[in-house]
Amino acid sequence: MDCFLGIDIGTFESKGVIVDASGRVLAQAARPHEMIVPRPGWAEHRPEEDWWGDFAFLSRALLAQGVEARRIAGVAVSAIGPCMAPVDASGAPLMNGVLYGVDTRATAEIASLNAEIGEAEVLARGGNALTSQSVGPKILWLRRNRPELWAKTARILTSTSFLTLRLTGEAVIDHYTAANFTPLYDIEAQGWRTDLEGICDAAMLPRLMWSNEIAGRVTEAAAAETGLLAGTPVTCGTIDAAAEAVSVGVRSPGEMMMMMGSTIFIILVTERRLSDPRLWHAPWLFPGRHAAMAGLATSGTLTHWFRDAFARELPRESAFAALGAEAEAAPPGARGLLCLPYFSGERTPIHDPKAKGAFFGLDLTHGRGEMYRAALEGIAAATRHVTETYAEAGAAPEAVFAVGGGVKNRVWLQATADMTGLPHRLRRISLGAAYGDAFLAALALGAARPEDIEDWNPSEAEIAPVRRPEYEAQYPLFRALYERTKEIAAALGGEG
């Protein structure tokens, strides 16, 4: 037993790896799935098909690459989150899983909870303001709007909890994920609150653990579906972004992960707890550390939208390369074109589910290349808004590690370094959260130390920022464009 299996369920794709005790990748596999958008402002996955189905498929696909199941010493999972997935007494899902902050259906519940508890009290109790990222209001939405399902609900799970339940029969959740269940988590006591504000019963919430702890062992039923051996240890699991941060060595205060995926998600490890309503807070994956998080609602999803809307004639497999070349041919600043990337509302730091996307400054000389560059620069400008917020909160990042599919987009990556003024470091292995999961499994079983990630995944390159006058001139206009149009966006109706 000298190998570790990690599987991550992402927004649009799931990935898995098997590594040996030195971090060498022995097998890897991936499987795509869709994000379901049944109406504006909603975002969902199917727990059976997209979460458990992907895990079982990838587990078998990985083992089929020549690694015997008896060699797997431990398993760790991660997934998109925080999510809200009600299940019945048998663990069967009662509806699609409601996704993280990109799902903005619970705005009315956020408003009512803030009125009942008080915004300052919410922040003091849980370390986080109530936003679209919060699971508590989504549970309340379920209770108020789906009473027939609520009557059958035995537990409220997140995506990783659902997977560990299917693997081990244990309903658990890590502290890092649980902190996003505002206002149900007590940030000082690091436990579920005794007063749950009438949202749900305490027995409906999973048992709390740390991410380097073993939740249970693979059951006979799970072994039959996954190809794993019954009795294989399984860790508690965590959110994909946290596992991705682990994969690139983010572990010390001042180190930041910039995950450039379907959304931007940022994690900064801190020595003390930040209390700023514009950011999210959680205990880090291990006792004694804290994390401050931020996230944009639309990033990689905006590039997918742009491709599908404006590049339909290009072959799908080469469309992004062609669009990237067109964006590189356009000058920085896209010849005076601004893009607000709020196509699904926005998360940090403005927390505005009614924000709208926009291209501003178009004239008859602008082409597709300028528009695509403007979209990428708009994401970069929104990212700068976030890094400035960290600095204002007293925790400016000292080192940034860039990860995710966006690092392959040269315009996006360079624009982000240029806009923020921060060098972006790249690691040799960019397999993402699944690789971090495998490392977490090794940690949980005592086969690795936290500092061993430097040997597992050494640094490879650094993207240095370039000071661009175009960006310095346009960034204040980007900020002003949102402020001067947000009331119009809200008046247009809908969310996202």
N, C-alpha and C positions, 0 to 999 in steps of 0.2 A: 504494500500500500504506500506508494510513493508519489502519487499524482493528485491534483486538485482540479475540480470542475467548477467553473463559474458560468452562470447564464444570466443575461440581462434582457428584460422585456422593455423595449423602447416605444416611443410614440408611433413610429412607422415601421420599425424593424426590430427583431429580436436577434441576439448574437450569443454565441457560446464558445468557450475555450476549455481545453484541458492542458495544464502545464505540469512540468515536473518540479521537483523540490528546489531547483535553481531558477525557476521562472521561465524556462524554455518552453515555447509553445509546441505541443505535440499534435493538437487537432483544433480546428476552428470551423464554425459553421454559422450560417445566418438564415433568417426566414422573414420575409416582409409580411406586413398586415396593414390594415387601414385604420385611420382614426375616423370614427363615425360622428358626423355633425348633423343630427336630426333637425336642428333649427338653429338660427343665429344665436351665438353665445353659449351653445352646448357643445361638449366634447366627450366622447364615450369610447370604451372598449368592451368587447365581449369577454368576460372572465374565463369561461370554459374554452373558447376557441382561441382567443388572442393571447391569453396569459398561460393557462395550463396547457392548452394545445401546442403552443410554441415551445414551452419547456420540454414536454414529452418528446416532441419531434426533434428538437436540438440535442437532447440527451442521447437519443438513439443514433442520431447522425454523427455525433462526436465519437461515441463508442465504436461505431462502424468503421472508423478510420484507423483501427488497429490497436486501440488501447483497451485492454480487458477491464471489465467492471471491477474485478477484484483489486485492481491497482488504485482505484479511487479512494483516497483516504478521507476526503471530506468534500462537501458541496456547499456553495454559497450562491444566493440569488439576489438580484436587485431588479427593480422595475420602476416605471414611471410613477411619480407620486408627488404629493400625497393624493390618494384617491379615496372615493367613498363607494364601497361595494357591500350592500346588504346580502346576507345569506340566511337560509333557514336552519333549523336545528340539525339537519344532516350535512350542512356546509354547502348546499347547492345555491348558486346565485339566484337572486330574485329579480334582477334587472341588470342592464348593462352597468359596468363600472363607470362612475362619474369621475372624470379626470381632474388633474391638478388645476392650477390657476387659469388655464386657458378656458375652463368652463366657468361661466359667470352667471349661472342660473339663480344663485342664491343671494342676489343683491337685496331683495326685500328682507330676507332673514338677517343679513348683516346689519341693515338699518335698525331692525327691531331689537336685536341683541345689543347693539350699541346704545340704543335708547334705554333699555332695561337695566343694563349693567353699568354703562358709562364707558366711554372710550379710554379714559385714563386708567380706569380700573381693569379693563380688559388687558391693556398693555402691561400693567403692573403684575397681574396674576400670571399671564402666560408668556410675557416677553415679546408678543407679537400683536400688532393691530389686526382687526378683522378685515380680511381682504378676500379676493376670489381664490386665494391659495388656501384659505382656512377650511378645514373639513367640518367643524362644528355647524356652521350655517347650512352646509349641504345635507347633513343629517336632519337638521330641523326642516329643511325643504322637503325631504322625503316624508317626514312625519306629517307635515301639513298638507302636502299635495298628493301623496300616494297612500292614503290610509289603509287600503286593502293590502298593499305590500308591507306596510309597517306592522300590521297585525301578525304577519308571518315571520318578521325579522327576529332572528335569535342573536345574531352578531353583526357588527359593523366592522368590515375589514378594509385594509388598503391592498394594493396589488401584491406586495411582497407577503403580507399576511395570508392572502389567499393561496399563494404558492406554497408557503411553509405548512399551511394547514393541509393542503393536498398531499404534500410530501411526507409529513410526520404525524398528522392528526392533532398538532398543537397550534393553538391560536395565539400568536405572539406578534409583537411589534417592537422595533427599536426606538430608543428615546429620541433619536434625531428625527425620525418620521413622526412620532407621536406629538412632538412640539408643534407640528403644523395642524393639530386637531383643535386649535384655539376655538372656544375658550375652555376646553375640557382638560387641558394639561396644565399642571402647576409647575412653573419653571423653577421656583425655589426648592420645592420638595422633590422635584423630578419624579413625579408620579401623577396618576389621574386625580383630579379634584374630587372631593366628597360632594360638593354642590355642583351638579352638572346642569343647572339652569333649566331643568325640564326638557333638555334636548334628548337624552336617552338614559337608560339605566347603566350603572357601572358594570354589571355583568355582561353587557353587550360589547364591551371594549376588550381588545386583546391584552394579554399579559405583557408587561414591559420587560425588555432585556437590552443589553448592549450588543453591538454588531459583531463583536469578537467572542460572543458566547454561543454555545451549542443549544439550539432550540429543541432538537429531538433527532430521531433516526428514521431513515426511509422505511415506510411500512411495506408489508407484502403487496398490498394493492398498488401502491405507488411504484414499487419495483417492477410489477408486471407491465405497467404502462411506459416506464422510462428506460428500462434495461439496466437500471442501477441495482446493486445488491441490497436486499433488505438489511437494515441495520447500519447502513452508511450514515455517518454523522452529517447533520445539516445545520448551518448557522442560522441566526435570527434573520439575517438579510437587512437590506436598507434601500433607500431611494437610489435610482440610477446615478444621479449626479454625484452623490457622495462616494459611491463605488468608483466612479470615474476619477474623482479627485484622488482617491487612494492609488489608482492605477498609475498616476503620474507623479506620485511622491509628495502630494500636499499633506503635511503633517505638523508643521511648526507654525506658531503665531506669525502673522505677516505674510504667509504664503497663500496665494489665491489661485483657484482654478477658474478658467474662462472656458466654459463648455459651449462651443459654437455648433449647435445642432438645429433641430426643428424649432427650438426656442433657444435663446441665450440663457444659460443658468450659471450663476457665479457663487462660489463658496470661498469665504475668507476665514481661515482659522485664527482665533483670537484667544488671548489669555483671560480676558474678562468678558462678561456678557455686555453686548451693546444693547442699549434701549433706545431705539429710534423707530418710530412708526413707519418710516419709509422703507425699512429693511426688515428681513425676517431673521429670527434668532432660533437656535436650537442647541442643545448639548451636542458636542461632536460625537463621533462614533464610539469613543472611548472615554471613560471617566476622567474628569479633571481638565477637559478642554472644551472650548466653546466654538461656535461657528456663526458667522453672519452671512446671510444669503440674499441674493437679488436675482431677478429674472425678467427677461422681456417676453412678451406673449407671442410675438410673431417674428421669426428670424429665418431659419431654413424653410419654414412653411411659406414665407413670402417669396423665396426664390422658386419654390415649386409652383406657386400660383402664377408668378411671372412667366415661367416657362410654358405653362399650360395655356395662359391667356395670350401671349405674344410670340411664341415660338412653336406653334403647332406644326409648322411645316418641317421642322428639324427632326431628325431621328432622335427618339427619346434617349437612347443610350449615349448620344454625343451632344445633346442639346446644351448641357451646362458648359461643356468645353467651348462650344461655339459662342455662347453668350458671354463667357468669361473673356474670350479674345476680343469681343466687341467692346466690353467694358474697359479692358486694358487700353484699347485704342482711343477711348474717350479720355479727356484730360481730368485730373482731380478737380472736384467741384462740379463735374458734369455740365460745364458751361452754364452755371447759374441755376441749376435745377435742384430743388429740395424735395425730399421724400419723408413724410411722416410714416413710420412703419407700423402704425397702430391698427393693423388690419383685423386683429382679434381683440380690440381694446388694448389696454396696457396694464402690465403689472408694476414692478418697481421702476422708478420711485414715485410715479404719479398715481398709481392704483386707480385707474379710470376705466371701468369696463365699457363706458360709452364713447371712448376715444375712437376716432376713425382714421383710416389710412388716407394719404393724399399725396399727389404729385403737384408741386407748385412751381411756377416759373416757366411752364412749357411755352414754346413758340414753334413756328412752323419749320425751324431748322433742326430741332431736336429729333433724334432717331432712337431706335431701340437700344443701341449701345449706351447712350447717355442716360436713358431711363433705367436700364439695369444697373449702371454704375451708381446712379442716384439712390436706388433702392438699397444697395450694399452700403453706401455711405450713410444713408438714413439709419440703418441698423447700427453702424459704428457710432453715429452721433448719439443715439439712444444709450449705447453702452457707455460712452463718455459721461452722460448724465448720471449713470449709476456709479461709476468710479469716483466722480466728484462727490456724490452723496456719501460714499464711504469716508472720504477725506473729511467732509464736514462733520461726520459722526465721530471723528477722532481715531479712525483706523484706516489710514491710507495704506494700500498694498505695498509690500516690499519686493515681492517676486510674483510674476504671473506665469502660469503654465497653461498654454492653449491646447485644447483638445476638441475632438468632434470632427464631423465631416466638413465643417467650415474651414478648417485649416488647409484644406486642399484648394480652396478658392483664394487665389493669390490677392485679388483686389480686396476682398472682404477682410482677409487677415491683415494685410498691410494697412488698410484704412483704419482698422480697429487700433493697431499699434500707433498709427499717426495721430488719430483723434484723441486717444487717451494719454499719449505721451509716455506709454509704458512699454518696455521691451517684453516681447512674448516668447517664452521658451517652449521648445518642442522636445518631447522625449522620443527615444528610438522606436518604442512600440506604441502604436496608436489604436489598439484594439478596443479601448474604451472600458466601460463599466464591467464587462464580463471578465476582463483581465484583473481589475481591482477586486472582483468577487473571489477569483481564485486565490489572490493574495490574502484576502480576509479569511478564507478557509484555512490557509496555511497558518495564519496568526492564531486562529481559534484552536488549532490542534498543536500549537507549540512548535511547528516546523519552520517558523520564520519569526524574525524580530521586526519591529516597525522600520528600522533603518535599512533593512535588507532590500527595500524597494529600490534603493540607489543602485544595487547590483542587478536586480531583476530588470530594471528599466532605466538605463542611464540617459542623461541629456544628450541631445544630438545637434540642435541648432537654436539660434535666437534671431527673432525678427526685430530689428532695431527701428524705433520710431523716426520718422522724418518730419521735420516741422514744415508744414505746408500753409502758406498765407491764405490759400483758398479756404481751407478748413477753419482757420481762425476767424475769417470774415463771415463764413456761413453759419458756424455753430450758434452764435447768438440769435441769428435769424431763425434757425431751426427751433430753438427754445421759444422764441416769440411767436412763431407760427402756430404752435400748439396752444399757447395761452390765449391768443386772439381768436382762435376758431373753436375752442372746446365747447362753448355754449351752442354754437351752430351744430357741431357734431352731436351733442346731446339732443338737440331739438329735432334732428333727423329721425330719431327713434331707433329702436332695436338696441341690441348689445353686441359688441364685437364687430 
